Amino acid sequence: MIENLRVVLVRSKYSRNVGMVARAMSHYQLQNLILIEPRCEIDEEAREGAAHAQEILRKAVIYPHWQRFYDWEHEGIRIAFSARDGQNRETFDFFESLRGD
């Protein structure tokens, strides 16, 4: 089941952060990184941040917009996290959502 998981980053600004996400993914044996509308490149900074997770960066799938993502990715459970506080959108507690409360 873990091989079916995908980590999706939307409008990433900092290439080093993309690399560090790849690095974190490798610790959990996740291999599928998707970037939607990235605002940075997979460049030297991304590769430095990724350390030993270069293959994840190399295989990352990049979509220019959401519609292309929806057109090409299979249906499945989608869980989103955001660093922003969500002032103008409905948010849910992650663990409560998993329990079905």
C-alpha positions as MATLAB code, in Angstrom:
seq = 'MIENLRVVLVRSKYSRNVGMVARAMSHYQLQNLILIEPRCEIDEEAREGAAHAQEILRKAVIYPHWQRFYDWEHEGIRIAFSARDGQNRETFDFFESLRGD';
ca = [
       0.000    0.000    0.000;
       2.817    2.444    0.783;
       4.035    2.204   -2.820;
       0.728    3.783   -3.910;
       1.135    6.871   -1.734;
       2.066   10.132   -3.397;
       3.334   13.288   -1.791;
       1.966   16.347   -3.578;
       3.462   19.821   -3.236;
       1.537   22.755   -4.671;
       3.167   26.007   -5.815;
       6.404   25.285   -3.967;
       8.540   28.417   -3.672;
      11.838   27.092   -2.382;
      13.825   24.413   -4.162;
      15.699   23.432   -0.981;
      12.352   22.638    0.682;
      11.394   20.389   -2.230;
      14.669   18.541   -1.751;
      14.122   18.226    1.979;
      10.656   16.781    1.390;
      12.250   14.178   -0.893;
      14.747   13.401    1.855;
      11.973   12.959    4.433;
      10.057   10.764    1.991;
      13.035    8.448    1.625;
      13.079    7.847    5.388;
       9.540    6.457    5.116;
      10.221    4.570    1.879;
       7.907    6.837   -0.144;
       8.967    7.225   -3.757;
       6.297    9.269   -5.559;
       6.704   13.049   -5.450;
       4.324   15.267   -7.425;
       4.729   19.001   -7.926;
       1.779   21.106   -9.065;
       2.505   24.594  -10.422;
       5.992   24.734   -8.862;
       7.448   28.211   -8.488;
      10.981   26.875   -8.188;
      13.228   24.507  -10.076;
      14.671   21.164   -9.101;
      18.138   22.657   -9.049;
      21.377   22.297   -7.099;
      19.725   23.572   -3.904;
      16.981   20.942   -4.211;
      19.590   18.244   -4.794;
      21.587   19.383   -1.760;
      18.460   19.334    0.404;
      17.556   15.855   -0.833;
      20.958   14.373    0.137;
      20.605   10.619   -0.506;
      17.090   10.972   -2.064;
      18.228   12.014   -5.546;
      16.166    9.332   -7.270;
      12.943   10.749   -5.812;
      13.779   14.162   -7.264;
      14.735   12.657  -10.596;
      11.413   10.818  -10.876;
       9.252   13.697   -9.589;
       6.199   14.345  -11.741;
       5.443   17.984  -12.499;
       1.984   19.199  -13.499;
       1.479   22.759  -14.748;
      -1.953   23.060  -13.082;
      -4.548   21.192  -11.016;
      -6.632   20.053  -13.966;
      -3.705   18.145  -15.475;
      -3.133   16.505  -12.075;
      -6.790   15.424  -11.897;
      -6.701   14.186  -15.492;
      -3.619   11.994  -15.014;
      -3.599   10.812  -11.402;
      -5.734    7.910  -10.252;
      -8.619    8.348   -7.886;
      -7.855    7.848   -4.238;
      -7.841    9.376   -0.805;
      -6.346   12.842   -0.805;
      -5.081   14.392    2.409;
      -3.825   17.954    2.317;
      -1.712   19.884    4.796;
      -0.924   23.563    4.704;
       1.461   25.840    6.517;
      -1.150   28.575    6.314;
      -3.773   28.949    9.021;
      -6.781   28.519    6.719;
      -8.639   31.670    7.687;
     -10.986   31.538    4.702;
     -11.452   27.806    4.265;
     -12.952   24.975    6.229;
     -10.366   22.854    8.027;
     -10.598   19.504    9.778;
      -8.600   17.844   12.508;
      -6.462   15.209   10.779;
      -6.735   12.505   13.435;
     -10.481   12.993   13.924;
     -10.936   12.652   10.177;
      -9.095    9.329   10.193;
     -11.287    8.025   13.034;
     -14.427    9.149   11.216;
     -15.712   11.271   14.133;
];
